[in-house]
Amino acid sequence: MTKFKYLKLTKTKRIRYLTNFKKKNTYLVFLHGFKSDLEGQKPKTFLRFAKKNNLGFLALEYSGHGKSSGKFIDGNITKWTNETYQLIRKIVKKNNIILIGSSMGSWISLNQFKYFKKQIVGFLGIGSAPEFLEHLMWKKFTKKIKSEIIKNGIYPLKYGEYTYPITHQLIKDGKKNKVLNKKINQNVNVTMVHGSKDESVPVIYSKKILKIFKSKKKKLVIVKNGDHSLSSPKWLKILKRELKLIIS
């Protein structure tokens, strides 16, 4: 049974999270993707990994996601970045951090470097999607969709079996959170893992992240026939293997 906890950030905002408390050890911090939650295989797999390897662990659901409070349509990259910052500060405190970002979670992870650059010692990206709101959504939308978003403030984007309510404020906020034009100088272990058959985010986005880092310890792992999620047992094994290499 997975034991979730809640942290009250304001009178109206409660964030659901998972943790493995360690007073002095390195923490794995897992950040999930857009409209995702902590019910999937990856956060549970990484929590088990942390316990087995005597590491701390933190994973959270941003506001409007999973069982955290708030509406999804009120959220954006800035808000979700700030919520992540607050939970790291309150739970991980001064311990070293290895960030694990899944899809949008990699974008949120990159935003944490300005706050915790002395604590972050590693970064594992999974199907990373930095700046996806502008490059993979807005720029590819038809004129009709764009005008509807501007006029109504929201558009119900159908993708596969899901519908994503894309707001104008979310798109505009995404443009304020550029990360691909920055440089990160600290020498951390950086590994990007990307499925060769990822139909949501092209591999080029993982390559773009690697260019940000001046670290010599960086690599790209392309998973043959891998999808965007990389949540099957055989692909989770690859993620655990790469995480071990980052730690060692």
MIDOSE-1310 file (N, C-alpha, C; in nm, 2 decimals, decimal comma, always signed):
residues 248
mtkf	+0,09/-0,12/+0,00/+0,00/+0,00/+0,00/+0,09/+0,12/+0,00; +0,07/+0,21/-0,10/+0,15/+0,33/-0,11/+0,09/+0,44/-0,01; +0,18/+0,49/+0,07/+0,13/+0,59/+0,17/+0,16/+0,73/+0,13; +0,06/+0,80/+0,08/+0,07/+0,93/+0,04/+0,05/+1,03/+0,16
kylk	+0,11/+1,15/+0,14/+0,10/+1,25/+0,25/+0,06/+1,38/+0,18; +0,02/+1,48/+0,26/-0,03/+1,61/+0,20/+0,05/+1,72/+0,27; +0,09/+1,82/+0,20/+0,16/+1,93/+0,26/+0,07/+2,06/+0,22; +0,03/+2,13/+0,33/-0,05/+2,25/+0,31/+0,04/+2,37/+0,28
ltkt	+0,03/+2,42/+0,16/+0,12/+2,53/+0,12/+0,05/+2,67/+0,15; -0,08/+2,67/+0,13/-0,16/+2,79/+0,17/-0,29/+2,74/+0,23; -0,38/+2,84/+0,27/-0,51/+2,80/+0,33/-0,59/+2,71/+0,23; -0,57/+2,73/+0,10/-0,65/+2,66/+0,00/-0,57/+2,55/-0,08
krir	-0,44/+2,55/-0,07/-0,36/+2,46/-0,15/-0,29/+2,35/-0,07; -0,33/+2,23/-0,11/-0,27/+2,11/-0,05/-0,21/+2,02/-0,16; -0,08/+1,99/-0,14/-0,01/+1,91/-0,24/+0,01/+1,77/-0,19; -0,03/+1,67/-0,27/-0,01/+1,53/-0,23/+0,13/+1,49/-0,28
yltn	+0,20/+1,41/-0,19/+0,33/+1,37/-0,22/+0,37/+1,23/-0,16; +0,47/+1,17/-0,21/+0,53/+1,05/-0,16/+0,67/+1,08/-0,11; +0,71/+1,01/+0,00/+0,84/+1,04/+0,05/+0,90/+0,92/+0,12; +1,04/+0,91/+0,12/+1,11/+0,82/+0,20/+1,21/+0,91/+0,28
fkkk	+1,18/+0,93/+0,40/+1,26/+1,03/+0,48/+1,40/+0,98/+0,51; +1,50/+1,06/+0,48/+1,64/+1,03/+0,52/+1,70/+1,16/+0,57; +1,76/+1,16/+0,69/+1,81/+1,28/+0,74/+1,93/+1,34/+0,67; +2,02/+1,26/+0,62/+2,14/+1,31/+0,56/+2,17/+1,25/+0,42
ntyl	+2,10/+1,16/+0,38/+2,13/+1,09/+0,25/+2,08/+1,17/+0,13; +2,14/+1,14/+0,01/+2,09/+1,20/-0,11/+1,95/+1,16/-0,14; +1,87/+1,25/-0,19/+1,73/+1,23/-0,23/+1,71/+1,22/-0,38; +1,63/+1,12/-0,42/+1,58/+1,12/-0,55/+1,45/+1,20/-0,55
vflh	+1,44/+1,30/-0,65/+1,32/+1,38/-0,66/+1,25/+1,35/-0,79; +1,14/+1,29/-0,79/+1,07/+1,25/-0,92/+0,96/+1,35/-0,95; +0,97/+1,41/-1,07/+0,87/+1,51/-1,12/+0,80/+1,45/-1,24; +0,67/+1,44/-1,23/+0,59/+1,37/-1,33/+0,56/+1,47/-1,45
gfks	+0,49/+1,41/-1,55/+0,46/+1,49/-1,67/+0,32/+1,57/-1,66; +0,29/+1,63/-1,78/+0,17/+1,71/-1,80/+0,05/+1,63/-1,78; -0,04/+1,67/-1,69/-0,17/+1,60/-1,66/-0,15/+1,46/-1,61; -0,03/+1,43/-1,55/-0,01/+1,30/-1,50/-0,03/+1,30/-1,35
dleg	+0,02/+1,20/-1,28/+0,00/+1,19/-1,13/+0,10/+1,09/-1,08; +0,08/+1,05/-0,95/+0,17/+0,95/-0,89/+0,11/+0,81/-0,88; +0,01/+0,78/-0,96/-0,05/+0,65/-0,96/+0,02/+0,55/-1,06; +0,11/+0,60/-1,14/+0,18/+0,52/-1,24/+0,29/+0,43/-1,19
qkpk	+0,36/+0,36/-1,28/+0,46/+0,27/-1,23/+0,59/+0,34/-1,20; +0,62/+0,45/-1,27/+0,76/+0,51/-1,25/+0,78/+0,56/-1,10; +0,68/+0,64/-1,04/+0,71/+0,69/-0,91/+0,72/+0,58/-0,81; +0,64/+0,48/-0,82/+0,64/+0,36/-0,73/+0,77/+0,28/-0,75
tflr	+0,82/+0,27/-0,87/+0,95/+0,20/-0,90/+1,06/+0,28/-0,84; +1,06/+0,41/-0,85/+1,17/+0,49/-0,80/+1,17/+0,49/-0,64; +1,05/+0,49/-0,59/+1,04/+0,48/-0,44/+1,10/+0,35/-0,39; +1,07/+0,24/-0,45/+1,13/+0,11/-0,41/+1,28/+0,12/-0,43
fakk	+1,32/+0,17/-0,54/+1,47/+0,19/-0,57/+1,54/+0,27/-0,45; +1,47/+0,38/-0,41/+1,53/+0,46/-0,31/+1,54/+0,38/-0,18; +1,44/+0,31/-0,14/+1,44/+0,23/-0,02/+1,54/+0,12/-0,02; +1,56/+0,06/-0,13/+1,66/-0,05/-0,15/+1,80/+0,00/-0,14
nnlg	+1,82/+0,12/-0,19/+1,95/+0,18/-0,20/+1,98/+0,29/-0,09; +1,90/+0,29/+0,01/+1,91/+0,37/+0,13/+1,92/+0,52/+0,09; +1,83/+0,56/+0,00/+1,82/+0,70/-0,04/+1,69/+0,76/+0,00; +1,70/+0,90/+0,02/+1,57/+0,97/+0,04/+1,49/+0,97/-0,09
flal	+1,36/+1,00/-0,08/+1,28/+1,01/-0,20/+1,17/+1,11/-0,18; +1,14/+1,19/-0,29/+1,03/+1,28/-0,29/+0,97/+1,28/-0,43; +0,83/+1,26/-0,43/+0,76/+1,28/-0,56/+0,63/+1,36/-0,52; +0,59/+1,45/-0,61/+0,47/+1,53/-0,57/+0,38/+1,54/-0,69
eysg	+0,25/+1,57/-0,66/+0,16/+1,60/-0,77/+0,14/+1,75/-0,77; +0,17/+1,82/-0,88/+0,15/+1,96/-0,89/+0,00/+1,99/-0,87; -0,03/+2,12/-0,83/-0,17/+2,16/-0,82/-0,25/+2,13/-0,94; -0,37/+2,08/-0,93/-0,46/+2,05/-1,04/-0,43/+1,92/-1,10
hgks	-0,33/+1,84/-1,04/-0,30/+1,71/-1,09/-0,33/+1,61/-0,98; -0,37/+1,49/-1,02/-0,39/+1,38/-0,92/-0,48/+1,42/-0,81; -0,44/+1,40/-0,68/-0,52/+1,43/-0,57/-0,48/+1,57/-0,50; -0,39/+1,64/-0,56/-0,36/+1,77/-0,51/-0,48/+1,87/-0,54
sgkf	-0,48/+1,97/-0,45/-0,59/+2,07/-0,47/-0,57/+2,15/-0,59; -0,68/+2,23/-0,63/-0,67/+2,32/-0,74/-0,72/+2,27/-0,87; -0,75/+2,36/-0,96/-0,79/+2,32/-1,10/-0,68/+2,32/-1,19; -0,68/+2,22/-1,28/-0,57/+2,21/-1,38/-0,56/+2,34/-1,46
idgn	-0,67/+2,39/-1,50/-0,67/+2,51/-1,59/-0,62/+2,64/-1,52; -0,60/+2,63/-1,39/-0,54/+2,75/-1,32/-0,39/+2,74/-1,31; -0,34/+2,62/-1,35/-0,19/+2,59/-1,33/-0,11/+2,64/-1,45; +0,02/+2,65/-1,43/+0,12/+2,67/-1,53/+0,26/+2,64/-1,49
itkw	+0,35/+2,65/-1,58/+0,49/+2,61/-1,55/+0,55/+2,68/-1,42; +0,52/+2,81/-1,42/+0,57/+2,89/-1,30/+0,51/+2,84/-1,17; +0,38/+2,82/-1,17/+0,32/+2,77/-1,04/+0,37/+2,63/-1,00; +0,38/+2,54/-1,10/+0,42/+2,40/-1,07/+0,57/+2,40/-1,03
tnet	+0,65/+2,49/-1,09/+0,79/+2,50/-1,05/+0,80/+2,55/-0,91; +0,72/+2,65/-0,87/+0,73/+2,71/-0,73/+0,68/+2,60/-0,63; +0,58/+2,53/-0,66/+0,53/+2,42/-0,57/+0,64/+2,32/-0,55; +0,71/+2,28/-0,66/+0,82/+2,18/-0,65/+0,93/+2,24/-0,56
yqli	+0,96/+2,36/-0,58/+1,06/+2,43/-0,50/+1,03/+2,43/-0,35; +0,90/+2,46/-0,32/+0,86/+2,46/-0,18/+0,86/+2,33/-0,12; +0,82/+2,22/-0,19/+0,83/+2,09/-0,13/+0,97/+2,04/-0,11; +1,06/+2,07/-0,21/+1,20/+2,03/-0,19/+1,26/+2,10/-0,07
rkiv	+1,23/+2,23/-0,06/+1,29/+2,31/+0,05/+1,24/+2,25/+0,19; +1,11/+2,21/+0,20/+1,05/+2,17/+0,32/+1,08/+2,03/+0,36; +1,10/+1,94/+0,26/+1,12/+1,80/+0,28/+1,26/+1,75/+0,26; +1,32/+1,79/+0,15/+1,46/+1,75/+0,12/+1,56/+1,83/+0,20
kknn	+1,52/+1,96/+0,22/+1,61/+2,06/+0,30/+1,74/+2,07/+0,23; +1,85/+2,04/+0,31/+1,99/+2,07/+0,26/+2,05/+1,95/+0,19; +1,98/+1,84/+0,18/+2,04/+1,71/+0,13/+2,07/+1,73/-0,02; +2,16/+1,65/-0,07/+2,19/+1,64/-0,21/+2,07/+1,58/-0,28
iili	+2,06/+1,62/-0,41/+1,94/+1,59/-0,49/+1,98/+1,53/-0,63; +1,91/+1,42/-0,66/+1,92/+1,37/-0,80/+1,78/+1,39/-0,86; +1,76/+1,47/-0,95/+1,63/+1,50/-1,02/+1,60/+1,39/-1,12; +1,47/+1,35/-1,12/+1,42/+1,26/-1,22/+1,30/+1,32/-1,28
gssm	+1,32/+1,37/-1,41/+1,21/+1,44/-1,47/+1,15/+1,36/-1,59; +1,02/+1,34/-1,58/+0,95/+1,26/-1,69/+0,87/+1,36/-1,77; +0,90/+1,37/-1,90/+0,83/+1,46/-1,99/+0,84/+1,60/-1,95; +0,72/+1,67/-1,91/+0,72/+1,80/-1,86/+0,80/+1,81/-1,73
gswi	+0,81/+1,70/-1,66/+0,89/+1,70/-1,53/+1,04/+1,74/-1,56; +1,09/+1,72/-1,68/+1,23/+1,76/-1,71/+1,24/+1,91/-1,72; +1,13/+1,97/-1,77/+1,13/+2,12/-1,78/+1,12/+2,18/-1,64; +1,04/+2,12/-1,55/+1,03/+2,16/-1,41/+1,16/+2,14/-1,34
slnq	+1,23/+2,03/-1,37/+1,36/+2,00/-1,31/+1,46/+2,10/-1,35; +1,47/+2,14/-1,48/+1,56/+2,24/-1,52/+1,54/+2,37/-1,45; +1,42/+2,40/-1,42/+1,39/+2,53/-1,34/+1,43/+2,52/-1,20; +1,46/+2,40/-1,14/+1,51/+2,39/-1,01/+1,66/+2,42/-0,99
fkyf	+1,73/+2,42/-1,10/+1,88/+2,44/-1,09/+1,91/+2,58/-1,03; +1,82/+2,68/-1,06/+1,85/+2,82/-1,01/+1,83/+2,83/-0,86; +1,76/+2,73/-0,80/+1,73/+2,73/-0,66/+1,83/+2,64/-0,58; +1,86/+2,53/-0,64/+1,93/+2,42/-0,57/+2,06/+2,38/-0,63
kkqi	+2,13/+2,47/-0,70/+2,24/+2,43/-0,78/+2,36/+2,37/-0,70; +2,37/+2,40/-0,57/+2,47/+2,35/-0,49/+2,43/+2,21/-0,44; +2,30/+2,18/-0,45/+2,26/+2,05/-0,39/+2,24/+1,94/-0,50; +2,21/+1,99/-0,63/+2,18/+1,89/-0,73/+2,31/+1,83/-0,78
vgfl	+2,31/+1,69/-0,77/+2,43/+1,62/-0,81/+2,41/+1,53/-0,94; +2,28/+1,52/-0,98/+2,25/+1,43/-1,09/+2,11/+1,46/-1,15; +2,09/+1,43/-1,28/+1,96/+1,46/-1,34/+1,94/+1,35/-1,45; +1,82/+1,28/-1,43/+1,78/+1,17/-1,52/+1,65/+1,22/-1,59
gigs	+1,66/+1,24/-1,72/+1,54/+1,29/-1,80/+1,48/+1,17/-1,87; +1,35/+1,16/-1,87/+1,27/+1,05/-1,94/+1,18/+1,11/-2,04; +1,20/+1,09/-2,17/+1,11/+1,15/-2,27/+1,09/+1,30/-2,25; +1,20/+1,37/-2,23/+1,20/+1,51/-2,18/+1,13/+1,60/-2,28
apef	+1,06/+1,70/-2,22/+0,98/+1,79/-2,31/+0,99/+1,93/-2,26; +1,11/+1,99/-2,27/+1,13/+2,13/-2,23/+1,06/+2,22/-2,34; +1,00/+2,32/-2,29/+0,93/+2,42/-2,38/+0,83/+2,36/-2,48; +0,77/+2,25/-2,44/+0,68/+2,18/-2,53/+0,55/+2,27/-2,56
lehl	+0,51/+2,35/-2,47/+0,39/+2,43/-2,49/+0,40/+2,52/-2,61; +0,52/+2,58/-2,63/+0,54/+2,66/-2,75/+0,57/+2,58/-2,88; +0,67/+2,49/-2,86/+0,72/+2,43/-2,99/+0,64/+2,31/-3,03; +0,58/+2,23/-2,94/+0,50/+2,12/-2,98/+0,35/+2,14/-2,98
mwkk	+0,31/+2,25/-2,92/+0,17/+2,29/-2,92/+0,14/+2,41/-3,00; +0,17/+2,53/-2,95/+0,14/+2,66/-3,01/+0,18/+2,67/-3,15; +0,30/+2,64/-3,18/+0,36/+2,66/-3,32/+0,29/+2,56/-3,42; +0,24/+2,45/-3,36/+0,17/+2,35/-3,45/+0,02/+2,36/-3,46
ftkk	-0,03/+2,45/-3,38/-0,18/+2,47/-3,38/-0,22/+2,54/-3,51; -0,34/+2,51/-3,56/-0,39/+2,58/-3,67/-0,43/+2,72/-3,63; -0,45/+2,81/-3,73/-0,50/+2,95/-3,70/-0,63/+2,94/-3,63; -0,72/+2,85/-3,66/-0,85/+2,84/-3,60/-0,83/+2,81/-3,45
ikse	-0,75/+2,71/-3,42/-0,73/+2,67/-3,28/-0,67/+2,79/-3,20; -0,57/+2,86/-3,26/-0,50/+2,97/-3,19/-0,60/+3,08/-3,16; -0,69/+3,11/-3,26/-0,79/+3,22/-3,24/-0,89/+3,18/-3,14; -0,92/+3,06/-3,13/-1,02/+3,01/-3,02/-0,96/+3,02/-2,89
iikn	-0,83/+2,99/-2,87/-0,76/+3,00/-2,74/-0,75/+3,15/-2,70; -0,72/+3,24/-2,80/-0,71/+3,38/-2,77/-0,85/+3,44/-2,73; -0,95/+3,40/-2,81/-1,08/+3,45/-2,79/-1,15/+3,40/-2,66; -1,14/+3,26/-2,64/-1,21/+3,20/-2,52/-1,12/+3,18/-2,40
giyp	-0,99/+3,19/-2,42/-0,90/+3,16/-2,31/-0,87/+3,02/-2,29; -0,93/+2,93/-2,37/-0,91/+2,78/-2,35/-0,95/+2,71/-2,47; -0,89/+2,59/-2,49/-0,92/+2,50/-2,60/-0,91/+2,36/-2,56; -1,02/+2,27/-2,58/-1,01/+2,13/-2,54/-0,93/+2,05/-2,65
lkyg	-0,80/+2,03/-2,62/-0,72/+1,96/-2,72/-0,73/+1,81/-2,71; -0,78/+1,75/-2,81/-0,79/+1,60/-2,81/-0,66/+1,54/-2,86; -0,60/+1,45/-2,77/-0,48/+1,38/-2,81/-0,49/+1,23/-2,77; -0,50/+1,14/-2,86/-0,53/+1,00/-2,83/-0,66/+0,99/-2,77
eyty	-0,66/+0,92/-2,65/-0,79/+0,90/-2,58/-0,82/+1,01/-2,48; -0,73/+1,11/-2,47/-0,74/+1,21/-2,37/-0,78/+1,35/-2,43; -0,84/+1,43/-2,34/-0,86/+1,57/-2,38/-0,79/+1,66/-2,28; -0,71/+1,75/-2,33/-0,63/+1,84/-2,25/-0,68/+1,98/-2,26
pith	-0,73/+2,04/-2,15/-0,78/+2,18/-2,16/-0,66/+2,28/-2,16; -0,63/+2,33/-2,28/-0,51/+2,42/-2,30/-0,56/+2,56/-2,29; -0,50/+2,63/-2,19/-0,54/+2,77/-2,16/-0,44/+2,87/-2,22; -0,49/+2,99/-2,25/-0,40/+3,09/-2,31/-0,30/+3,13/-2,20
qlik	-0,34/+3,14/-2,08/-0,24/+3,18/-1,97/-0,13/+3,08/-1,96; -0,16/+2,95/-1,98/-0,06/+2,84/-1,98/+0,04/+2,86/-2,09; -0,01/+2,89/-2,21/+0,08/+2,91/-2,32/+0,17/+3,03/-2,30; +0,11/+3,14/-2,26/+0,19/+3,26/-2,23/+0,29/+3,24/-2,13
dgkk	+0,25/+3,17/-2,02/+0,35/+3,15/-1,91/+0,46/+3,06/-1,96; +0,43/+2,96/-2,04/+0,54/+2,87/-2,10/+0,65/+2,95/-2,17; +0,61/+3,06/-2,24/+0,70/+3,14/-2,31/+0,80/+3,22/-2,21; +0,75/+3,24/-2,09/+0,83/+3,31/-1,99/+0,93/+3,21/-1,92
nkvl	+0,91/+3,08/-1,95/+1,00/+2,98/-1,88/+1,09/+2,91/-1,98; +1,16/+2,99/-2,06/+1,26/+2,94/-2,15/+1,38/+2,88/-2,08; +1,42/+2,76/-2,12/+1,53/+2,69/-2,05/+1,64/+2,65/-2,15; +1,60/+2,64/-2,28/+1,69/+2,58/-2,38/+1,80/+2,68/-2,42
nkki	+1,78/+2,81/-2,39/+1,88/+2,91/-2,42/+1,97/+2,94/-2,30; +1,96/+2,86/-2,20/+2,05/+2,88/-2,08/+2,17/+2,79/-2,08; +2,26/+2,81/-1,99/+2,38/+2,72/-1,97/+2,39/+2,69/-1,83; +2,41/+2,56/-1,80/+2,42/+2,51/-1,66/+2,57/+2,47/-1,64
nqnv	+2,64/+2,53/-1,56/+2,78/+2,51/-1,55/+2,83/+2,40/-1,45; +2,74/+2,37/-1,35/+2,79/+2,27/-1,25/+2,81/+2,13/-1,31; +2,91/+2,07/-1,25/+2,95/+1,94/-1,30/+2,87/+1,83/-1,24; +2,75/+1,80/-1,30/+2,66/+1,70/-1,25/+2,65/+1,58/-1,36
nvtm	+2,61/+1,47/-1,31/+2,58/+1,35/-1,40/+2,45/+1,37/-1,46; +2,44/+1,38/-1,60/+2,32/+1,41/-1,67/+2,30/+1,30/-1,77; +2,18/+1,23/-1,76/+2,15/+1,12/-1,86/+2,01/+1,15/-1,90; +1,99/+1,15/-2,04/+1,86/+1,17/-2,10/+1,83/+1,03/-2,16
vhgs	+1,71/+0,98/-2,12/+1,66/+0,85/-2,18/+1,54/+0,88/-2,26; +1,54/+0,83/-2,39/+1,43/+0,87/-2,48/+1,39/+0,75/-2,56; +1,26/+0,72/-2,58/+1,22/+0,61/-2,66/+1,23/+0,64/-2,81; +1,28/+0,54/-2,89/+1,30/+0,57/-3,03/+1,16/+0,58/-3,10
kdes	+1,06/+0,53/-3,04/+0,92/+0,54/-3,10/+0,83/+0,63/-3,01; +0,89/+0,73/-2,95/+0,81/+0,83/-2,88/+0,73/+0,92/-2,98; +0,60/+0,90/-2,98/+0,52/+0,98/-3,07/+0,47/+1,11/-3,02; +0,50/+1,14/-2,89/+0,46/+1,27/-2,83/+0,57/+1,37/-2,83
vpvi	+0,70/+1,33/-2,81/+0,81/+1,43/-2,80/+0,93/+1,37/-2,88; +0,98/+1,44/-2,98/+1,09/+1,40/-3,06/+1,22/+1,39/-2,97; +1,31/+1,30/-3,01/+1,44/+1,28/-2,94/+1,52/+1,41/-2,93; +1,50/+1,49/-3,03/+1,58/+1,62/-3,04/+1,57/+1,70/-2,91
yskk	+1,46/+1,69/-2,83/+1,44/+1,77/-2,71/+1,54/+1,72/-2,60; +1,56/+1,59/-2,60/+1,66/+1,53/-2,50/+1,80/+1,58/-2,54; +1,83/+1,59/-2,67/+1,96/+1,63/-2,72/+1,98/+1,78/-2,69; +1,87/+1,86/-2,70/+1,88/+2,00/-2,67/+1,91/+2,03/-2,52
ilki	+1,86/+1,94/-2,43/+1,89/+1,95/-2,29/+2,03/+1,93/-2,26; +2,09/+1,82/-2,33/+2,23/+1,79/-2,31/+2,32/+1,91/-2,34; +2,28/+1,99/-2,44/+2,36/+2,10/-2,49/+2,37/+2,21/-2,38; +2,27/+2,22/-2,30/+2,26/+2,32/-2,19/+2,38/+2,30/-2,09
fksk	+2,41/+2,17/-2,06/+2,50/+2,13/-1,96/+2,65/+2,14/-2,01; +2,73/+2,20/-1,93/+2,88/+2,20/-1,97/+2,95/+2,08/-1,91; +2,87/+2,00/-1,83/+2,93/+1,88/-1,76/+2,99/+1,78/-1,86; +3,10/+1,72/-1,83/+3,16/+1,62/-1,91/+3,08/+1,48/-1,89
kkkl	+3,01/+1,48/-1,78/+2,94/+1,35/-1,75/+2,80/+1,35/-1,80; +2,78/+1,35/-1,93/+2,64/+1,36/-1,99/+2,63/+1,26/-2,10; +2,51/+1,20/-2,12/+2,49/+1,11/-2,23/+2,34/+1,09/-2,26; +2,32/+1,05/-2,38/+2,18/+1,02/-2,43/+2,17/+0,87/-2,45
vivk	+2,06/+0,81/-2,39/+2,03/+0,67/-2,41/+1,90/+0,66/-2,49; +1,90/+0,61/-2,61/+1,78/+0,59/-2,69/+1,73/+0,45/-2,68; +1,61/+0,43/-2,63/+1,56/+0,30/-2,60/+1,49/+0,25/-2,73; +1,54/+0,14/-2,78/+1,49/+0,08/-2,91/+1,34/+0,04/-2,89
ngdh	+1,26/+0,09/-2,98/+1,11/+0,07/-2,98/+1,04/+0,13/-2,85; +1,11/+0,21/-2,78/+1,05/+0,27/-2,65/+0,95/+0,38/-2,69; +0,84/+0,38/-2,61/+0,74/+0,49/-2,63/+0,77/+0,61/-2,54; +0,68/+0,70/-2,52/+0,70/+0,82/-2,45/+0,71/+0,79/-2,30
slss	+0,63/+0,70/-2,25/+0,62/+0,68/-2,10/+0,73/+0,60/-2,05; +0,78/+0,50/-2,12/+0,88/+0,40/-2,08/+0,85/+0,34/-1,94; +0,72/+0,29/-1,93/+0,68/+0,24/-1,80/+0,66/+0,09/-1,79; +0,70/+0,02/-1,90/+0,69/-0,13/-1,90/+0,80/-0,18/-1,82
pkwl	+0,79/-0,31/-1,76/+0,90/-0,36/-1,68/+1,04/-0,36/-1,74; +1,05/-0,39/-1,87/+1,18/-0,39/-1,94/+1,24/-0,25/-1,95; +1,15/-0,15/-1,97/+1,20/-0,02/-1,99/+1,23/+0,04/-1,85; +1,16/+0,00/-1,75/+1,19/+0,05/-1,61/+1,32/+0,00/-1,56
kilk	+1,36/-0,12/-1,61/+1,49/-0,18/-1,58/+1,60/-0,09/-1,63; +1,58/-0,04/-1,76/+1,68/+0,05/-1,82/+1,69/+0,18/-1,74; +1,58/+0,23/-1,69/+1,58/+0,36/-1,61/+1,65/+0,34/-1,48; +1,63/+0,22/-1,42/+1,70/+0,19/-1,29/+1,85/+0,17/-1,31
relk	+1,88/+0,11/-1,42/+2,03/+0,09/-1,45/+2,09/+0,22/-1,47; +2,03/+0,31/-1,55/+2,09/+0,45/-1,57/+2,10/+0,53/-1,44; +2,00/+0,51/-1,36/+2,00/+0,58/-1,23/+2,11/+0,54/-1,14; +2,14/+0,41/-1,14/+2,25/+0,35/-1,07/+2,38/+0,41/-1,11
liis	+2,40/+0,43/-1,24/+2,52/+0,48/-1,30/+2,54/+0,63/-1,26; +2,43/+0,70/-1,25/+2,43/+0,84/-1,21/+2,48/+0,85/-1,06; +2,43/+0,76/-0,98/+2,47/+0,76/-0,84/+2,61/+0,71/-0,81; +2,66/+0,62/-0,89/+2,79/+0,56/-0,87/+2,91/+0,66/-0,91
